[in-house]
Amino acid sequence: CLRECTVKAIKVENGHAQVVPELCILCGHCVQVCPVGAKKVRDDLDRVKQLLALSGNVYASLAPSFVTEFPGVPGEALVEALLALGFRGVSETALGAEEVSRVVADRMRSGERTILFSSACPTAVELLKKYHPDHGRSVTDLYSPLLAHAAMLKKLYGPETEIVFIGPCISKKREADLHPELLAAAITFSDLRTWFDEKSLDPERMRPA
């Protein structure tokens, strides 16, 4: 569990706690443990709203863990709620994971018998590369499932398509920062719930058109 691999990426300077970027692995532990709530996860919800207002071609890459975040809500109903927010379409990030897994399996069948670490979790990748560099070199050179999915959607719907990730992971925001050509933004399920409340949308009551 990454929570057992807590890193010391906070320094106190002039009486204020600051994150040390070169040590940070984007795990969010500092947000959880800060006794005064000084550390916050960056809120990109307004950015996504502006994106929807400016473009009519924004697709959501939805993490498959929506089934545990919204228990009892049929996938079709959640999709309908996202369309009501202004997304042109919704697709599961898991499609990108299937593509990455296929490529890795092909490599292994072709005789590549080395240890490979998945590129799926940005926090795990940061941990390996910054604190276990010997293993960091074994992280696959493939896109993460999210970036692979974004590339798939852009290929399918056009290069001008904007992709927004929705899921539980705050470190996906780093992927959006590093690969804006593929991923426009990333918001959390908590952000999505806030947005639903603002729009008085209840996914449980949504019915597919």
PLY file of the C-alpha trace (Angstrom):
ply
format ascii 1.0
element vertex 209
property float x
property float y
property float z
element edge 208
property int vertex1
property int vertex2
end_header
0.00 0.00 0.00
1.40 3.41 -0.95
0.21 4.86 2.34
2.89 2.80 4.04
5.50 4.42 1.75
5.01 7.96 3.05
7.73 10.29 1.83
9.01 13.43 3.51
8.08 15.98 0.86
7.06 18.83 3.17
9.39 21.56 4.38
8.69 24.49 6.70
10.00 27.82 5.49
9.28 31.17 7.16
6.73 29.45 9.33
4.80 27.99 6.39
4.64 24.39 5.24
5.53 23.91 1.58
5.57 20.92 -0.74
8.98 20.03 -2.18
8.13 19.17 -5.82
11.20 17.01 -6.44
10.25 14.81 -3.46
6.47 14.76 -3.89
4.83 11.62 -5.31
1.29 13.09 -5.50
-0.14 10.67 -2.95
-2.27 13.27 -1.14
-1.13 12.08 2.29
-0.23 15.63 3.35
-3.81 16.74 2.65
-5.15 13.99 4.90
-2.82 14.54 7.85
-2.45 18.35 7.92
-3.98 19.30 11.31
-5.11 22.76 10.18
-6.27 21.87 6.68
-3.61 24.05 5.08
-2.98 21.63 2.24
-5.67 21.30 -0.43
-6.03 19.33 -3.62
-6.08 21.64 -6.63
-9.64 22.28 -7.76
-9.98 22.10 -11.54
-13.77 22.11 -11.65
-14.06 25.71 -12.86
-11.53 24.94 -15.58
-13.66 22.04 -16.81
-16.83 24.13 -16.73
-15.10 26.79 -18.85
-13.92 24.12 -21.25
-17.48 22.90 -21.72
-18.68 26.45 -22.24
-16.09 27.05 -24.98
-16.17 23.71 -26.75
-18.98 21.44 -27.83
-16.64 18.50 -28.25
-15.64 17.44 -24.72
-15.64 13.76 -23.76
-15.38 12.27 -20.28
-12.98 9.43 -19.54
-14.76 7.80 -16.61
-12.83 5.62 -14.15
-14.43 2.17 -13.73
-14.49 2.72 -9.96
-17.64 4.79 -10.49
-19.51 1.60 -9.57
-18.29 1.90 -5.98
-18.54 5.70 -5.83
-22.13 5.64 -7.04
-23.45 2.30 -5.76
-26.83 1.36 -7.11
-26.64 3.93 -9.92
-26.80 2.22 -13.33
-23.99 3.19 -15.67
-26.53 4.45 -18.20
-28.01 6.82 -15.61
-24.60 8.23 -14.67
-23.79 8.75 -18.34
-27.07 10.61 -18.78
-26.19 12.86 -15.84
-22.79 13.63 -17.37
-24.40 14.44 -20.71
-26.73 16.81 -18.85
-23.64 18.64 -17.54
-22.58 19.28 -21.12
-20.27 16.43 -22.07
-20.72 15.26 -25.62
-19.94 11.66 -24.71
-18.68 9.37 -21.98
-16.30 6.42 -22.25
-14.68 4.14 -19.66
-10.98 4.58 -18.94
-10.81 0.79 -18.73
-10.71 0.67 -22.53
-7.27 2.25 -22.35
-6.21 -0.33 -19.76
-7.27 -3.13 -22.11
-5.15 -1.67 -24.90
-2.07 -1.27 -22.67
-2.49 -4.81 -21.32
-2.71 -6.16 -24.87
0.55 -4.50 -25.90
2.36 -5.72 -22.77
1.06 -9.25 -23.33
2.28 -9.15 -26.94
5.74 -8.07 -25.78
5.92 -10.86 -23.24
4.81 -13.45 -25.77
7.51 -12.23 -28.14
10.18 -13.17 -25.64
10.62 -10.06 -23.48
11.03 -11.81 -20.12
11.98 -8.93 -17.88
10.20 -7.43 -14.89
7.87 -4.65 -15.95
6.02 -2.20 -13.73
2.70 -0.79 -14.86
2.45 2.86 -15.84
-1.15 3.03 -14.62
-0.70 4.94 -11.35
1.20 8.26 -11.51
1.91 8.07 -7.77
3.44 4.60 -8.05
5.52 5.73 -11.02
6.75 8.81 -9.12
7.59 6.65 -6.09
9.65 4.22 -8.15
11.48 6.84 -10.20
12.28 9.15 -7.29
12.91 6.69 -4.46
13.69 3.38 -6.16
15.42 4.39 -9.40
16.70 0.86 -10.06
13.08 -0.27 -10.34
12.01 3.00 -11.98
13.84 1.98 -15.12
11.49 -1.01 -15.36
8.33 1.11 -15.66
6.84 0.42 -19.08
7.48 3.04 -21.76
3.82 2.88 -22.75
1.16 5.48 -22.14
-0.76 4.96 -18.92
-4.26 3.49 -19.41
-5.73 6.98 -19.03
-3.47 8.56 -21.65
-3.97 5.58 -23.96
-7.71 6.05 -23.61
-7.44 9.77 -24.32
-5.43 9.01 -27.45
-8.07 6.49 -28.54
-10.86 9.04 -28.12
-8.96 11.71 -30.04
-8.30 9.28 -32.85
-11.98 8.28 -32.93
-13.60 11.72 -32.57
-10.93 14.01 -33.95
-7.74 15.72 -32.72
-9.64 18.78 -31.52
-11.63 16.65 -29.06
-11.03 17.62 -25.43
-10.78 14.84 -22.83
-11.59 15.21 -19.13
-10.83 12.42 -16.66
-13.28 11.76 -13.83
-12.22 9.40 -11.07
-10.91 9.02 -7.52
-7.23 9.74 -8.16
-5.77 13.21 -7.59
-2.44 12.32 -9.20
-4.15 12.14 -12.59
-3.96 15.93 -12.47
-0.21 15.58 -13.05
-0.89 13.58 -16.21
-3.10 16.41 -17.46
-0.31 18.89 -16.71
2.33 16.82 -18.48
0.21 15.78 -21.47
-2.20 18.63 -22.30
-2.21 17.47 -25.92
-4.10 14.37 -24.74
-5.79 15.26 -21.47
-7.38 18.64 -20.87
-8.12 18.22 -17.16
-8.83 15.76 -14.36
-11.44 16.08 -11.64
-12.33 13.80 -8.74
-15.58 12.08 -7.91
-15.90 14.56 -5.04
-15.75 17.40 -7.58
-18.38 15.62 -9.67
-20.74 15.30 -6.70
-20.33 19.01 -5.99
-21.16 19.74 -9.62
-24.24 17.53 -9.54
-25.44 19.36 -6.41
-24.91 22.75 -8.07
-27.02 21.65 -11.04
-29.59 19.83 -8.87
-28.86 16.64 -10.76
-29.46 13.30 -9.08
-27.95 10.42 -11.09
-30.22 7.96 -9.33
-33.22 9.67 -10.91
-31.78 10.01 -14.38
-33.25 7.97 -17.19
-31.45 7.39 -20.49
-32.97 9.36 -23.37
0 1
1 2
2 3
3 4
4 5
5 6
6 7
7 8
8 9
9 10
10 11
11 12
12 13
13 14
14 15
15 16
16 17
17 18
18 19
19 20
20 21
21 22
22 23
23 24
24 25
25 26
26 27
27 28
28 29
29 30
30 31
31 32
32 33
33 34
34 35
35 36
36 37
37 38
38 39
39 40
40 41
41 42
42 43
43 44
44 45
45 46
46 47
47 48
48 49
49 50
50 51
51 52
52 53
53 54
54 55
55 56
56 57
57 58
58 59
59 60
60 61
61 62
62 63
63 64
64 65
65 66
66 67
67 68
68 69
69 70
70 71
71 72
72 73
73 74
74 75
75 76
76 77
77 78
78 79
79 80
80 81
81 82
82 83
83 84
84 85
85 86
86 87
87 88
88 89
89 90
90 91
91 92
92 93
93 94
94 95
95 96
96 97
97 98
98 99
99 100
100 101
101 102
102 103
103 104
104 105
105 106
106 107
107 108
108 109
109 110
110 111
111 112
112 113
113 114
114 115
115 116
116 117
117 118
118 119
119 120
120 121
121 122
122 123
123 124
124 125
125 126
126 127
127 128
128 129
129 130
130 131
131 132
132 133
133 134
134 135
135 136
136 137
137 138
138 139
139 140
140 141
141 142
142 143
143 144
144 145
145 146
146 147
147 148
148 149
149 150
150 151
151 152
152 153
153 154
154 155
155 156
156 157
157 158
158 159
159 160
160 161
161 162
162 163
163 164
164 165
165 166
166 167
167 168
168 169
169 170
170 171
171 172
172 173
173 174
174 175
175 176
176 177
177 178
178 179
179 180
180 181
181 182
182 183
183 184
184 185
185 186
186 187
187 188
188 189
189 190
190 191
191 192
192 193
193 194
194 195
195 196
196 197
197 198
198 199
199 200
200 201
201 202
202 203
203 204
204 205
205 206
206 207
207 208
